[in-house]
Amino acid sequence: MNPVNVTQRRDASHKPRTTGRVRWWIVWTLFFSTVTNYISRQTFSVLAPLITAHYHLTHTDLSKILGAFQISYAVTWLLGGVFLDAVGTRLGLALAVVFWSVINILTGFASSVFGFAAFRFLLGIGEGFNWPGASKTVAEWFPSQERSLAVAIFDSGSSVGGAVAALVIPLIALAFGWRSAFIFSGALGFVWLLAWLRVYHPLDRHPRVTPEEASFIRAGQDVPSTSQERGVQRWFKLAGNRNVWGIVLGRALTDPIWWFYVFWLPQYLSDARGFSLQRIALFAWMPFIAADIGNFTGGWISGYCIRRGLSVLRARLWVCAVSCLPILAGIPAASAHNVYVALGLICFALWGYASWSTMGLTLPSDLFPQDVVATVTGLSGLAAGLVGTLFTIAVGILVDRFSYGPAFLIAGLMPLFATACVLILVRTPGNSSESVEPQT
């Protein structure tokens, strides 16, 4: 790491925190983007017990519908990342939110496996822009010591959105019909759009950012804003970068855990625990709150370690190494006789996952120039989405033929392999010989 940049970062971390708040307004706007994103995608999952009963769907049918979303969502993470690097996040995210909101509203008019799968496929195209765009924005607007907290804020919107969906969507469906729930969740995106267009502008031409805040941000950024390579050469270099593969494999082996709990938890509570739609509304939000706490736990601890003198990368990897352990709690959840014990174990597992995930989403902005952050994030999202799709389909088959037990077992063990990949492959940029594994 460049000694000058290290000095700048330390100096920046000791400056009074009166450097402006525009960056925090922006990241909280991204938080609400993620909230609306998850309310939209969770509308179907929360209503799945009702819809499957109404249309007599099997678990295999359900896995096809859920898998259709994941396929398009995965591809859009990569293509959307490239698109956002080209046009910028202001326009890119605005178009994406409008698209996914309209598609979610139209999902309420579906009436077959094909119809639900088609609309879910289109929904994934729009929603795949959110995380590459948010990660790119954090890379542009935050110094290293604040970056993990910023990622925790916008990423925690997934937990809050999931919890809100679990609480509100059943009530709307019971009061006005399940099709009305899709219209409600889709309309939220247009409310967010008005706030986004007012709050976000690029750093170099934002009308409300102060020179002091801009200087504070730039002084704390260790990675250059632009790559040395241009054109196709830039993509070839990324393909051969071990840090890219560490991030890709890490996320590919952890994100399916989240998809499993997000998509299958309401159905699991209905199938294995006998929950009605009303009881799902009462309890299914709890794991999402645990994940929300996990986002902030990982973000705060890594930021604290950096402020205490630990290198940025080592702090991130320490959190990954510790956070993979609580995820193992999901394994005994399937066999727990008491439903509340099972929910507690699931909450503990998602707390660990969310802490790990915050680091996984922060690493691209720690390791790569700003003009390729969305692309690297998108590539990791593509891999995670493809593996997640296979796992979702496998869960449907396993449940139809056996039980939920094998799925909980696989979900518990995957993060151990993910953490090993990250610790082995990720290195400080420009110093491939230096190990960044946690040391005692």
N, C-alpha and C positions, 0 to 999 in steps of 0.2 A: 504494500500500500504506500502511496506517495506520502512522505513525511510532512510535506506542506499541507496536504489535505487533512492529515491527522491533527495537526496543530490547529487548522482552521475549525475542525469539528469541535475540538476541546474548547477553543475560545468561544465558539458559537453556543456551546452548551452552558457556559457560565454567564452569558449575557442576560440582562433582565428580560423576563417574559412579557415585555410591553412592546413587542415588535409587530403587533397587528394580529387580527383574528380572521382575516379573509380565508386563509387556508382551512381553518376549522369550520367555517360556514360551508365551505365546499365539501369537506369530507362528511359532514352531517347530512348534506343534501344527497351524497352518494349512499349514505346509510338508508335514507328513505327510498332511494331507488331500489336497493336490495330488498327492503321490506315489501314494496309493491311487487317486485319480481317474485318473491317467494309466496306471497298471498295468491298471486295468479297461478303459479305452478302447483301449489298445494290444494287449490280448490278441487281439482279432480281427485287427488289422493284422499282428501278428507271425506269426500262424498263417495269414494269407491265402494264401501259396503252397501250403500243405498243403490248405486248404479248397477253394480254386479247382480244384486238381487232382482232389480227391476228388469234387467235384460238377460238374466240367467247366464252370466259370464263365468267361465272357469278361471282358475288362477293363471293358467297358461294364456288365456285371452287377455287377462289383466296385464301380464308381463309384456305382451306384445304392444299394448297401448303405451305402457310406461317406457318400454324400450324405444319406441318410435321417437319420443321426446329426446331421449338421451343420445340417439344417433345424430340427429340434426344439431342438438346442443353442443355435442363434442366437436363436430366439424366447424361450427360457427365460432367456437373459441379460437381456432387457428385462423380461419379466413377473416373473422371479425377483428382479430388482433392486427392482422396485416392492414385491413381497411382502416382501422382507427389510427394506426401509425401514419397512414397516408392522409386522411382527411381531418384528424383531430377528434377529441372526445366531445366537444360541444355539439357539433352537428351529428356525429356518429351515434351518441347515446340518445339524442333527441329522436332520431329516426327509429332507433331500435325500440324505444319505449312505446311510441305510437303503434308500431307494427305488432308487438306482442300484446298490447292492450286490446286492439281490434280483434286479433285472433282469439284471445281468451273469451271475449264476449260471444264470438261466433261458435265457440265450443259448446255453449249452452243449447245450441240447436241441433247437435249431433244425436243420432239415434241407433248407431250400430258400431261394431268393433272397428270397421274400416273408417267410419266417420270420426270417431274419437281418436283413432291412431293418426289420421291425416291432420286433424287440427292440432294434436299434440306435437306432431312433427314440425308444423309451421311455428308453433309456439317456441319450440327449442331454437329455431333460427333467430328469432328476435331476442330471446333471453340470453343467448350465448354471448352477446356483446357486453353484458354488464360488468363481469369481473375483469376482462382485459382492459376495458375502459377505466374502471376504477383504479386498477393497479397502475396504469399509465399516469393517471391524474396524481396519485400519491407520489410517484417518482418525480413528477414535475414540481409539486408544491410543498414537499416536506423534506427537511434534512434527515440524515440517517438516524439520529437519536430519537426522533419523533415518528419515524416511519412505521414501526411495528404497531404503535398505538393507533395510528391513522388506519392501518389495515384492519386492526381489530374492530374499530368503529364501523367501517363500512361492511366488513364481513359479518359482524354481529347482526346486521339487518336480516340475514338469512334465518337466524334463530328467532328473532322477534317476529319476522313475517310468518314463519312456520307456526309459532305459538298463537299469533293473532288469527291465522287461518283456522287452526284447530278449535279456537274458542268461538269465532264469529260465524264462519261459514255454515256449521251445522244449524245455528240459530236462524240464519237467513233462510236456509233450505227448509227448515221445519215451518217457518212462518209464511214464506212466499213461494216455496217450491225450489227444487234443486237447480232449475235452469236460471232462476233469478240470481242465484249465488255467483254464477259466472259473469253475469252482467255487472254486478256490484264490484267484483274484484278487478274486472277489466277497466272499469271507469276510473279507478284510482290512479292509473298511469297518466291520465290527462291532467289530473290535479298536480302531480309531480312535475310534469313538463313545464308548467308555468314557473315554478320555483327554479328549476334548472337553468332556464334561459335567462333568468334574472341574476342568479348567483354566480354562474361559471363563465369565466373568460380565461384565455391563456395568461400565464404569469407575466409575460413581457408587455401585455397591453390590457391588463385588467384595470378598469377605471377607478376601483376603490382600494387597490393594494398600495401600501406606503413604500417609499424607497427603503426604509429600515426593515420592513418585513421581507421584501424581495432580497435584500442583502443577507439577512439572517438565513433565509432558505438556501441561497446559492452557496454561502460559506460552509454549510453543513452537508453538502452533497459531495460524496467521495467519488462517484462515478461520473465520467463526462456525459454531457447531454447528447452528443452525437457520436456515431461510430466512425472509425477511421476509414472503413471500407464503404463503398457505395454500390448500388445495384445488386446484381446477382451474387457478386463476391461476398457481400455481407451475409446472405442466407447460407452460402456454402460454409462460411466460417462458423456460423451458429451450429450447423449440422455436425461439425466435428468438435464442438466444445464439450468437454466432460461435465462442466457445470450445468449445461442445458440438459444433459442426460440424467444427471443426478436429480434435478428438479422434476423432470418428466417422470422418471421411475418412482420417485417419492410420492408424487401426487396420484399417479396411476394406481398405486397400491394403498392409498388412504381414502381418496374420494369415494370409491364404491361403498365404503362403510357408511358414509353420510347418506348416499342414495338409498341404501338398504333401510336405514331407520326412517328416513323422510318418506319414502314411497310406501313402505310395507308396514310401518307401525300401526296406522289405523286399521288396516286389514288384519294384522296379527292380533290386535286387541279384540277385534270382532270374532275372528275364527277361534283362537286358542284360549281367550279369556272371557268370551261371551259378552263383550261390551255392546250396549246399544249405541246409537248415534249420540244420544244425550250424554252417556257416560264417556264416550270418546271425547266429546267437547270438554268434559270436566277434567280429564287426566292427560290427554295426548299432548297438551301444550308443555308439560313439565320438562321432558327431555330437551325441548328447544331452549328453555330458560337456562338449563344446565350448560348447554352449548354456548349460549350467550356469555355466561360467566367464564367459560373456557377461553373464548376469544380474548377477553380483557385480561385474564390471568396470564396467558402466553405473551400478549403484547406488553403488559406492564412489566413482567419479570425480565424479558429481554431488554427492554428500554432501561430498566434499573441497572442491569448488569453492564450495559454500555456506559452509562453515566458513572459507574464505579470503576471503569478502566478496562473492562474486558473488550476484546475486539468485537466488531459488529457481527462478523460471521460466526465466531465461536459462541457468542451469546445466543444466536439463533439456533445453532446445532445442539447446544445444551438443552434448550427448551424442547426440541424434537426428541432427544434421547429420553428425557423424563416423561414427556407427554404420551409416548406410545404405551406406557405401562398401564394406565387406567383403562385403556380401551379393551384390555383383556377381560374386564368385568362383564362385558357383554356375553361372554361364553356361557357362564352359569345362569344367565337370565332366562334362557329358554326352558330350563328344567326346574326353575324355582317354583315351589308349590304356591307360594303367596304372591298374588298379583302385584302387591305394593313393593315387595322385595324385588321382583322382576323389574318394575319401573325404576326403582332406586338404582339397580345395577346398570340399566340402560342409561339413566341420567349420568352416572359416573363415567360410563364409556364415552358418551358424547361430550362431556366436559373435557376429557383428554383429547378426543379427536379435534375439537375446535381449537384448543391450544396449539396442537400440531399444525393444523391447517393454516392458522394465522402466520406461522413461520414459513410454511410452504408458499403462501401468497406473497410474502415480503421478500423472499430470496431473489426473484428476478430484478427488482428495483435496487437491491444491494449489489448485484453482480454484473449488471449490464447497463449500457447507455440508454438514455430515455427513449431514443428513437427506435429501439427494438424491444423495450420492456413488454409492450402489449403483444408482440409476436411471440416472445418466449413464454409469456403467461398463456397465450392462446395455444401454443404447441403442447404445453403441459396439460391444459384443459382438454385438448383433443384426445390425448392418451388416456386421461382419467375418464373421459366420457365413454370411450370405446370399451375400456375394461369394465366400467360401471354398467354399460349396456349388457355385456355378456353376463355379468353377475346378476343383474335384474332378471334376465331371461332364465338363468340357472335357478334363481330362487323360486320362480313360478313352477318350474318343473319339479324341484325338490319338494316343495310344499304339496303339490298334487300327488306325488308318489311316496313321500316319506313324511316329513314334518318340518317345522321351522328350525329344529336343532342343528342340522348341518350348516345352514346359512349363518346362524349365530356363531358357530365355531370358526368358519372361514373369515367372517368379518372381524373376529377377535384377533386372529393370527396375522392378518395381512400387514398391519402397521409395523410389526417387528421387521419384516423384510423391507418395507419402505424406509424405515430409519437406517437400516444397514446400508441401503443403496446411497442415501444422502451422505452418510458419514464417510463412505469409501470414495465417492466420486467428487464431491464438492470441494473446491480449493479456492484460496484467495486469488482474485483475478491477477494475471501476470506473474504468478508464482506457482506453477504447477507442481513444483517439488515440495512445497510446504503443506504439510497435513494440517487440516483444521478440525480434526476429531477432538472431542472433549477430552481434556487431560486433567489428571488430578495433581 
